[in-house]
Amino acid sequence: MSRIAEMFRTVAPNAQPAYRTAFEQGGELFARFEVTTPLRIAHFLAQVLHESGGGTVLFENLRYTTPGRLAAIFGVGNHSAAIRGDEMAGLLGNPEALAERVYGLGNPRKARELGNAAAGDGFRYRGGGLLQTTGRGAYLRMGSRCGIDFVADPARIVAAPHALMPALQEWQDGNLNLAADLDDIQRITRRINGGFNGLEDRRNWFARVWPLANDGAAQVEAWEVAGESSDTAWLQQALNDLGARPRLVEDGKSGPATAAAVRWFQGLAGLSVDGVAGPVTQSAIRLRLDAIRGT
């Protein structure tokens, strides 16, 4: 059994058998996609473990049983589907209908975005696999890239012989080895998720995997061994220019001091304080810099 398979088995003891087998047989794939260093392995596993619910989720569970939970995920103001209260009775406990309403023809803009063109595509191509590939377009694209027809048989995306391929292909297509080398979980999450949903859970999974990936050397923090990022160096310099105290070392490594300075600025600017220098925070930083440099 490969080292990565042992890590997966350790942190995900309740994983689906197909996933366990995929990891046990996936040594050559990890080498091919160059997911071989401690940082790359830990970040890949953290994303997979979040998206697949610790390896327990094959396909997205769309069987909602309470109006409150359904509204919180897909209701007005929370999702493009904007499900209203008067629709819920027909969608609760009905995964096929909900998938069609959310991802299919019941939500035309999202359907076009996902490549779902026929009735039933919303459910047939709902989130599936280790990184929850979603939409006919994504199943088609991953199938073409991997040489496997996931469109004709969506179940192949969770079958042991194929489950790792789309996840690793998506990882490669997003150039995420580079992001992992920089210990940039925010960039990785945004590429996988499209935003920062579940970032804290992804961080928690990373914290569990990192000591195993780093040969048990838990005392060595991931950010300490990461490469230098020009984006992080810019952020550190900008925060220093805005008055961060204590001043940050502008080394391009995003450690706890940088996160603390980001939280300081977010509080100062009246933003949501989460320590994540996402697009909104970066835009606010640039506006503040323009203001002080113009005086």
PyMOL commands that set and color helices and strands:
alter all, ss='L'
color gray80, all
select helices_A, chain A and resi 3-11+17-24+27-32+38-51+67-74+85-90+95-102+108-114+121-124+136-146+154-158+164-173+176-181+185-193+199-213+222-225+230-241+256-269+279-293
alter helices_A, ss='H'
color red, helices_A
deselect
rebuild
show_as cartoon
